[in-house]
Amino acid sequence: TESPERLQAERRRLRNRLAASRCRRRKLERIARLEQRVRGLRAQNAALAAAAAGLRAQVRRLRGSVRDHAGSGCPLPHGAALGF
């Protein structure tokens, strides 16, 4: 027969084993959530970078149009200047 101390130690080891298992599971779940968040943020970053590139291209086109328009002899509105 086992002594009360041995039974208590065995129960303690079992509780510790279960707690460690829960801790590992929660850690893996947290890692999975963080990886999902990283994927989402990377996708968002790519979309924002594409939008920024599109806006920069649009600015270049508009500046070119203004230069062409001003270069054709059309006067600029009062107070306007080509500052780019």
MOPAC internal coordinates of N, CA, C and O (Angstrom, degrees):
PM7 1SCF
backbone

  N    0.0000 0     0.00 0     0.00 0    0    0    0
  C    1.4585 1     0.00 0     0.00 0    1    0    0
  C    1.5270 1   109.05 1     0.00 0    2    1    0
  O    1.2310 1   122.26 1   -27.73 1    3    2    1
  N    1.2944 1   113.28 1   152.27 1    3    2    1
  C    1.4610 1   118.01 1  -177.10 1    5    3    2
  C    1.5181 1   110.01 1   -94.49 1    6    5    3
  O    1.2310 1   121.74 1   -32.58 1    7    6    5
  N    1.3152 1   114.27 1   147.42 1    7    6    5
  C    1.4615 1   119.53 1   179.49 1    9    7    6
  C    1.5314 1   109.55 1   -77.14 1   10    9    7
  O    1.2310 1   120.56 1   -21.58 1   11   10    9
  N    1.3285 1   116.53 1   158.42 1   11   10    9
  C    1.4762 1   119.92 1   178.39 1   13   11   10
  C    1.5251 1   111.95 1   -58.63 1   14   13   11
  O    1.2310 1   120.40 1   146.02 1   15   14   13
  N    1.3500 1   116.83 1   -33.98 1   15   14   13
  C    1.4666 1   119.41 1   179.89 1   17   15   14
  C    1.5301 1   110.85 1   -65.58 1   18   17   15
  O    1.2310 1   121.07 1   139.20 1   19   18   17
  N    1.3417 1   115.55 1   -40.80 1   19   18   17
  C    1.4721 1   119.15 1   179.64 1   21   19   18
  C    1.5294 1   110.56 1   -67.14 1   22   21   19
  O    1.2310 1   120.53 1   139.34 1   23   22   21
  N    1.3317 1   116.60 1   -40.66 1   23   22   21
  C    1.4666 1   119.66 1   177.84 1   25   23   22
  C    1.5263 1   110.96 1   -63.35 1   26   25   23
  O    1.2310 1   121.00 1   137.57 1   27   26   25
  N    1.3219 1   115.68 1   -42.43 1   27   26   25
  C    1.4611 1   120.13 1   179.12 1   29   27   26
  C    1.5300 1   110.44 1   -64.03 1   30   29   27
  O    1.2310 1   120.27 1   137.95 1   31   30   29
  N    1.3242 1   117.08 1   -42.05 1   31   30   29
  C    1.4630 1   120.96 1   178.50 1   33   31   30
  C    1.5301 1   110.49 1   -64.01 1   34   33   31
  O    1.2310 1   120.65 1   139.47 1   35   34   33
  N    1.3280 1   116.36 1   -40.53 1   35   34   33
  C    1.4709 1   119.87 1   179.03 1   37   35   34
  C    1.5262 1   110.71 1   -64.73 1   38   37   35
  O    1.2310 1   120.25 1   137.09 1   39   38   37
  N    1.3330 1   117.12 1   -42.91 1   39   38   37
  C    1.4658 1   120.18 1   177.36 1   41   39   38
  C    1.5275 1   110.48 1   -62.66 1   42   41   39
  O    1.2310 1   120.63 1   139.51 1   43   42   41
  N    1.3179 1   116.40 1   -40.49 1   43   42   41
  C    1.4629 1   120.82 1   179.00 1   45   43   42
  C    1.5388 1   110.20 1   -62.69 1   46   45   43
  O    1.2310 1   120.31 1   136.50 1   47   46   45
  N    1.3409 1   117.00 1   -43.50 1   47   46   45
  C    1.4690 1   120.58 1   177.97 1   49   47   46
  C    1.5279 1   110.88 1   -62.48 1   50   49   47
  O    1.2310 1   120.82 1   139.23 1   51   50   49
  N    1.3285 1   116.04 1   -40.77 1   51   50   49
  C    1.4635 1   119.94 1   178.90 1   53   51   50
  C    1.5285 1   110.66 1   -63.71 1   54   53   51
  O    1.2310 1   120.34 1   133.32 1   55   54   53
  N    1.3316 1   116.95 1   -46.68 1   55   54   53
  C    1.4716 1   120.14 1   178.17 1   57   55   54
  C    1.5253 1   110.34 1   -60.34 1   58   57   55
  O    1.2310 1   120.66 1   138.63 1   59   58   57
  N    1.3210 1   116.35 1   -41.37 1   59   58   57
  C    1.4614 1   120.39 1   179.90 1   61   59   58
  C    1.5327 1   110.71 1   -64.82 1   62   61   59
  O    1.2310 1   120.66 1   138.42 1   63   62   61
  N    1.3356 1   116.35 1   -41.58 1   63   62   61
  C    1.4616 1   120.76 1   178.84 1   65   63   62
  C    1.5340 1   110.47 1   -61.73 1   66   65   63
  O    1.2310 1   120.85 1   136.12 1   67   66   65
  N    1.3333 1   115.98 1   -43.88 1   67   66   65
  C    1.4626 1   120.08 1   178.87 1   69   67   66
  C    1.5282 1   111.24 1   -65.56 1   70   69   67
  O    1.2310 1   120.54 1   137.94 1   71   70   69
  N    1.3219 1   116.57 1   -42.06 1   71   70   69
  C    1.4662 1   120.27 1   178.67 1   73   71   70
  C    1.5260 1   110.61 1   -63.35 1   74   73   71
  O    1.2310 1   120.37 1   138.48 1   75   74   73
  N    1.3228 1   116.90 1   -41.52 1   75   74   73
  C    1.4663 1   120.55 1   178.76 1   77   75   74
  C    1.5242 1   110.39 1   -64.02 1   78   77   75
  O    1.2310 1   120.51 1   140.33 1   79   78   77
  N    1.3181 1   116.63 1   -39.67 1   79   78   77
  C    1.4656 1   120.87 1   178.54 1   81   79   78
  C    1.5281 1   110.71 1   -63.40 1   82   81   79
  O    1.2310 1   120.53 1   134.85 1   83   82   81
  N    1.3362 1   116.60 1   -45.15 1   83   82   81
  C    1.4701 1   120.20 1   177.53 1   85   83   82
  C    1.5217 1   110.56 1   -61.72 1   86   85   83
  O    1.2310 1   120.62 1   138.41 1   87   86   85
  N    1.3161 1   116.43 1   -41.59 1   87   86   85
  C    1.4634 1   121.15 1  -179.85 1   89   87   86
  C    1.5285 1   110.53 1   -61.64 1   90   89   87
  O    1.2310 1   120.33 1   134.84 1   91   90   89
  N    1.3268 1   116.97 1   -45.16 1   91   90   89
  C    1.4711 1   120.33 1   178.70 1   93   91   90
  C    1.5221 1   111.22 1   -63.62 1   94   93   91
  O    1.2310 1   120.42 1   138.58 1   95   94   93
  N    1.3362 1   116.80 1   -41.42 1   95   94   93
  C    1.4665 1   120.58 1   179.26 1   97   95   94
  C    1.5298 1   110.71 1   -62.71 1   98   97   95
  O    1.2310 1   120.44 1   134.01 1   99   98   97
  N    1.3446 1   116.77 1   -45.99 1   99   98   97
  C    1.4644 1   120.16 1   179.16 1  101   99   98
  C    1.5232 1   110.96 1   -62.48 1  102  101   99
  O    1.2310 1   120.49 1   142.07 1  103  102  101
  N    1.3219 1   116.67 1   -37.93 1  103  102  101
  C    1.4616 1   120.57 1   178.51 1  105  103  102
  C    1.5302 1   110.49 1   -62.75 1  106  105  103
  O    1.2310 1   120.24 1   134.83 1  107  106  105
  N    1.3309 1   117.14 1   -45.17 1  107  106  105
  C    1.4657 1   120.70 1   178.64 1  109  107  106
  C    1.5278 1   111.19 1   -63.80 1  110  109  107
  O    1.2310 1   120.34 1   140.62 1  111  110  109
  N    1.3291 1   116.96 1   -39.38 1  111  110  109
  C    1.4656 1   120.38 1   178.12 1  113  111  110
  C    1.5233 1   110.66 1   -64.32 1  114  113  111
  O    1.2310 1   120.89 1   138.73 1  115  114  113
  N    1.3299 1   115.90 1   -41.27 1  115  114  113
  C    1.4705 1   120.10 1   178.78 1  117  115  114
  C    1.5224 1   110.40 1   -64.11 1  118  117  115
  O    1.2310 1   120.30 1   137.14 1  119  118  117
  N    1.3175 1   117.03 1   -42.86 1  119  118  117
  C    1.4637 1   120.95 1   178.51 1  121  119  118
  C    1.5278 1   109.94 1   -61.28 1  122  121  119
  O    1.2310 1   120.15 1   137.28 1  123  122  121
  N    1.3238 1   117.32 1   -42.72 1  123  122  121
  C    1.4730 1   121.02 1   179.31 1  125  123  122
  C    1.5268 1   110.65 1   -62.27 1  126  125  123
  O    1.2310 1   120.28 1   137.50 1  127  126  125
  N    1.3407 1   117.07 1   -42.50 1  127  126  125
  C    1.4705 1   120.10 1   178.34 1  129  127  126
  C    1.5246 1   110.57 1   -63.32 1  130  129  127
  O    1.2310 1   120.41 1   136.78 1  131  130  129
  N    1.3260 1   116.81 1   -43.22 1  131  130  129
  C    1.4641 1   120.12 1  -179.73 1  133  131  130
  C    1.5247 1   111.34 1   -65.56 1  134  133  131
  O    1.2310 1   120.33 1   140.61 1  135  134  133
  N    1.3319 1   116.97 1   -39.39 1  135  134  133
  C    1.4686 1   119.74 1   178.02 1  137  135  134
  C    1.5211 1   110.74 1   -64.37 1  138  137  135
  O    1.2310 1   120.31 1   140.51 1  139  138  137
  N    1.3277 1   117.02 1   -39.49 1  139  138  137
  C    1.4652 1   120.70 1   176.83 1  141  139  138
  C    1.5222 1   110.14 1   -62.98 1  142  141  139
  O    1.2310 1   120.54 1   138.42 1  143  142  141
  N    1.3226 1   116.58 1   -41.58 1  143  142  141
  C    1.4676 1   120.62 1   179.03 1  145  143  142
  C    1.5229 1   110.48 1   -63.74 1  146  145  143
  O    1.2310 1   120.39 1   138.93 1  147  146  145
  N    1.3281 1   116.85 1   -41.07 1  147  146  145
  C    1.4636 1   120.89 1   178.12 1  149  147  146
  C    1.5254 1   109.79 1   -60.59 1  150  149  147
  O    1.2310 1   120.26 1   135.46 1  151  150  149
  N    1.3392 1   117.11 1   -44.54 1  151  150  149
  C    1.4687 1   120.07 1   179.15 1  153  151  150
  C    1.5303 1   110.65 1   -60.05 1  154  153  151
  O    1.2310 1   120.73 1   135.73 1  155  154  153
  N    1.3198 1   116.21 1   -44.27 1  155  154  153
  C    1.4647 1   119.96 1   179.27 1  157  155  154
  C    1.5163 1   112.33 1   -63.43 1  158  157  155
  O    1.2310 1   120.53 1   136.73 1  159  158  157
  N    1.3326 1   116.59 1   -43.27 1  159  158  157
  C    1.4619 1   119.98 1  -179.94 1  161  159  158
  C    1.5227 1   111.45 1   -67.34 1  162  161  159
  O    1.2310 1   120.25 1   143.80 1  163  162  161
  N    1.3333 1   117.12 1   -36.20 1  163  162  161
  C    1.4692 1   119.44 1   177.09 1  165  163  162
  C    1.5245 1   110.85 1   -65.18 1  166  165  163
  O    1.2310 1   120.55 1   138.68 1  167  166  165
  N    1.3228 1   116.56 1   -41.32 1  167  166  165
  C    1.4702 1   119.96 1   177.84 1  169  167  166
  C    1.5244 1   110.42 1   -64.01 1  170  169  167
  O    1.2310 1   120.74 1   137.37 1  171  170  169
  N    1.3234 1   116.20 1   -42.63 1  171  170  169
  C    1.4618 1   120.41 1   178.60 1  173  171  170
  C    1.5223 1   110.06 1   -63.53 1  174  173  171
  O    1.2310 1   120.18 1   138.30 1  175  174  173
  N    1.3234 1   117.26 1   -41.70 1  175  174  173
  C    1.4555 1   121.43 1   179.37 1  177  175  174
  C    1.5263 1   110.82 1   -62.24 1  178  177  175
  O    1.2310 1   120.38 1   137.53 1  179  178  177
  N    1.3305 1   116.88 1   -42.47 1  179  178  177
  C    1.4637 1   120.50 1   178.89 1  181  179  178
  C    1.5290 1   110.67 1   -63.10 1  182  181  179
  O    1.2310 1   120.45 1   137.69 1  183  182  181
  N    1.3279 1   116.75 1   -42.31 1  183  182  181
  C    1.4664 1   120.20 1   179.29 1  185  183  182
  C    1.5240 1   110.73 1   -64.39 1  186  185  183
  O    1.2310 1   120.21 1   137.74 1  187  186  185
  N    1.3263 1   117.20 1   -42.26 1  187  186  185
  C    1.4643 1   120.45 1   179.20 1  189  187  186
  C    1.5220 1   111.41 1   -66.72 1  190  189  187
  O    1.2310 1   120.28 1   141.31 1  191  190  189
  N    1.3307 1   117.07 1   -38.69 1  191  190  189
  C    1.4691 1   120.41 1   177.97 1  193  191  190
  C    1.5240 1   110.18 1   -63.77 1  194  193  191
  O    1.2310 1   120.17 1   138.93 1  195  194  193
  N    1.3357 1   117.28 1   -41.07 1  195  194  193
  C    1.4669 1   120.56 1   178.09 1  197  195  194
  C    1.5279 1   110.67 1   -64.81 1  198  197  195
  O    1.2310 1   120.25 1   138.28 1  199  198  197
  N    1.3260 1   117.13 1   -41.72 1  199  198  197
  C    1.4622 1   120.68 1   178.62 1  201  199  198
  C    1.5280 1   110.48 1   -63.92 1  202  201  199
  O    1.2310 1   120.26 1   137.93 1  203  202  201
  N    1.3331 1   117.11 1   -42.07 1  203  202  201
  C    1.4641 1   121.00 1   178.90 1  205  203  202
  C    1.5236 1   110.62 1   -63.10 1  206  205  203
  O    1.2310 1   120.15 1   137.77 1  207  206  205
  N    1.3247 1   117.31 1   -42.23 1  207  206  205
  C    1.4645 1   120.67 1   178.44 1  209  207  206
  C    1.5285 1   110.17 1   -63.06 1  210  209  207
  O    1.2310 1   120.24 1   138.54 1  211  210  209
  N    1.3203 1   117.15 1   -41.46 1  211  210  209
  C    1.4640 1   120.76 1   177.47 1  213  211  210
  C    1.5166 1   111.96 1   -62.54 1  214  213  211
  O    1.2310 1   120.48 1   138.73 1  215  214  213
  N    1.3232 1   116.68 1   -41.27 1  215  214  213
  C    1.4664 1   120.29 1   178.94 1  217  215  214
  C    1.5252 1   111.35 1   -67.62 1  218  217  215
  O    1.2310 1   120.21 1   141.80 1  219  218  217
  N    1.3458 1   117.21 1   -38.20 1  219  218  217
  C    1.4702 1   119.55 1   176.94 1  221  219  218
  C    1.5280 1   110.50 1   -63.50 1  222  221  219
  O    1.2310 1   120.53 1   139.27 1  223  222  221
  N    1.3242 1   116.59 1   -40.73 1  223  222  221
  C    1.4679 1   120.19 1   177.93 1  225  223  222
  C    1.5274 1   110.58 1   -64.38 1  226  225  223
  O    1.2310 1   120.49 1   139.97 1  227  226  225
  N    1.3176 1   116.66 1   -40.03 1  227  226  225
  C    1.4643 1   120.72 1   178.66 1  229  227  226
  C    1.5274 1   110.38 1   -63.74 1  230  229  227
  O    1.2310 1   119.99 1   138.09 1  231  230  229
  N    1.3215 1   117.63 1   -41.91 1  231  230  229
  C    1.4681 1   121.47 1   177.99 1  233  231  230
  C    1.5255 1   109.81 1   -61.21 1  234  233  231
  O    1.2310 1   120.27 1   136.44 1  235  234  233
  N    1.3540 1   117.09 1   -43.56 1  235  234  233
  C    1.4708 1   119.70 1   178.46 1  237  235  234
  C    1.5324 1   110.91 1   -60.38 1  238  237  235
  O    1.2310 1   120.59 1   135.66 1  239  238  237
  N    1.3256 1   116.47 1   -44.34 1  239  238  237
  C    1.4687 1   119.72 1   179.65 1  241  239  238
  C    1.5300 1   111.23 1   -63.08 1  242  241  239
  O    1.2310 1   120.40 1   135.72 1  243  242  241
  N    1.3171 1   116.84 1   -44.28 1  243  242  241
  C    1.4674 1   120.19 1  -179.26 1  245  243  242
  C    1.5238 1   111.30 1   -65.07 1  246  245  243
  O    1.2310 1   120.48 1   139.23 1  247  246  245
  N    1.3253 1   116.68 1   -40.77 1  247  246  245
  C    1.4693 1   119.05 1   177.41 1  249  247  246
  C    1.5229 1   110.61 1   -63.09 1  250  249  247
  O    1.2310 1   120.83 1   138.94 1  251  250  249
  N    1.3195 1   116.02 1   -41.06 1  251  250  249
  C    1.4642 1   119.53 1   176.94 1  253  251  250
  C    1.5167 1   111.44 1   -62.25 1  254  253  251
  O    1.2310 1   120.16 1   138.55 1  255  254  253
  N    1.3207 1   117.30 1   -41.45 1  255  254  253
  C    1.4681 1   120.81 1   178.26 1  257  255  254
  C    1.5164 1   111.11 1   -62.62 1  258  257  255
  O    1.2310 1   120.23 1   137.79 1  259  258  257
  N    1.3201 1   117.16 1   -42.21 1  259  258  257
  C    1.4656 1   120.74 1   179.39 1  261  259  258
  C    1.5183 1   109.70 1   -64.79 1  262  261  259
  O    1.2310 1   119.82 1   136.44 1  263  262  261
  N    1.3339 1   117.95 1   -43.56 1  263  262  261
  C    1.4710 1   120.90 1   178.55 1  265  263  262
  C    1.5319 1   110.65 1   -61.41 1  266  265  263
  O    1.2310 1   121.04 1   134.00 1  267  266  265
  N    1.3397 1   115.61 1   -46.00 1  267  266  265
  C    1.4685 1   119.43 1   179.32 1  269  267  266
  C    1.5236 1   110.84 1   -60.91 1  270  269  267
  O    1.2310 1   121.09 1   136.62 1  271  270  269
  N    1.3152 1   115.53 1   -43.38 1  271  270  269
  C    1.4582 1   120.41 1  -178.80 1  273  271  270
  C    1.5304 1   110.34 1   -64.15 1  274  273  271
  O    1.2310 1   120.59 1   133.55 1  275  274  273
  N    1.3277 1   116.47 1   -46.45 1  275  274  273
  C    1.4687 1   120.13 1   179.77 1  277  275  274
  C    1.5263 1   110.43 1   -66.85 1  278  277  275
  O    1.2310 1   120.06 1   145.11 1  279  278  277
  N    1.3306 1   117.50 1   -34.89 1  279  278  277
  C    1.4620 1   121.15 1  -179.67 1  281  279  278
  C    1.5147 1   112.99 1   -71.73 1  282  281  279
  O    1.2310 1   119.69 1   163.14 1  283  282  281
  N    1.3073 1   118.20 1   -16.86 1  283  282  281
  C    1.4676 1   121.09 1  -179.87 1  285  283  282
  C    1.5213 1   111.96 1   -83.55 1  286  285  283
  O    1.2310 1   120.68 1  -176.12 1  287  286  285
  N    1.3213 1   116.31 1     3.88 1  287  286  285
  C    1.4560 1   120.06 1   177.39 1  289  287  286
  C    1.5015 1   113.84 1    97.18 1  290  289  287
  O    1.2310 1   119.60 1   178.01 1  291  290  289
  N    1.2846 1   118.37 1    -1.99 1  291  290  289
  C    1.4600 1   121.10 1   178.90 1  293  291  290
  C    1.5263 1   108.03 1   -75.63 1  294  293  291
  O    1.2310 1   119.87 1   -54.25 1  295  294  293
  N    1.3193 1   117.85 1   125.75 1  295  294  293
  C    1.4668 1   118.77 1  -178.40 1  297  295  294
  C    1.5338 1   111.12 1   -70.62 1  298  297  295
  O    1.2310 1   121.68 1   -32.05 1  299  298  297
  N    1.3109 1   114.38 1   147.95 1  299  298  297
  C    1.4646 1   120.14 1   175.68 1  301  299  298
  C    1.5171 1   109.09 1   -78.62 1  302  301  299
  O    1.2310 1   119.79 1   -26.96 1  303  302  301
  N    1.3128 1   118.01 1   153.04 1  303  302  301
  C    1.4690 1   119.99 1   175.93 1  305  303  302
  C    1.5263 1   110.36 1   -58.01 1  306  305  303
  O    1.2310 1   120.93 1   -25.88 1  307  306  305
  N    1.3161 1   115.83 1   154.12 1  307  306  305
  C    1.4621 1   121.66 1  -178.93 1  309  307  306
  C    1.5330 1   110.31 1   -55.66 1  310  309  307
  O    1.2310 1   120.70 1   -51.01 1  311  310  309
  N    1.3031 1   116.27 1   128.99 1  311  310  309
  C    1.4586 1   121.51 1   178.46 1  313  311  310
  C    1.5118 1   113.97 1    86.99 1  314  313  311
  O    1.2310 1   119.42 1   173.99 1  315  314  313
  N    1.3127 1   118.70 1    -6.01 1  315  314  313
  C    1.4663 1   120.97 1   179.85 1  317  315  314
  C    1.5204 1   109.17 1   -88.99 1  318  317  315
  O    1.2310 1   121.11 1   -34.13 1  319  318  317
  N    1.3046 1   115.49 1   145.87 1  319  318  317
  C    1.4617 1   120.49 1   177.82 1  321  319  318
  C    1.5162 1   108.20 1  -143.44 1  322  321  319
  O    1.2310 1   121.34 1   -26.16 1  323  322  321
  N    1.3118 1   115.05 1   153.84 1  323  322  321
  C    1.4633 1   119.81 1   175.63 1  325  323  322
  C    1.5193 1   107.27 1   -87.09 1  326  325  323
  O    1.2310 1   120.25 1   -89.71 1  327  326  325
  N    1.2759 1   117.12 1    90.29 1  327  326  325
  C    1.4596 1   121.52 1  -177.46 1  329  327  326
  C    1.5084 1   113.39 1   -96.22 1  330  329  327
  O    1.2310 1   119.98 1  -149.38 1  331  330  329
  N    1.3104 1   117.64 1    30.62 1  331  330  329
  C    1.4665 1   118.93 1   179.87 1  333  331  330
  C    1.4849 1   110.71 1  -133.59 1  334  333  331
  O    1.2310 1   120.10 1   180.00 1  335  334  333

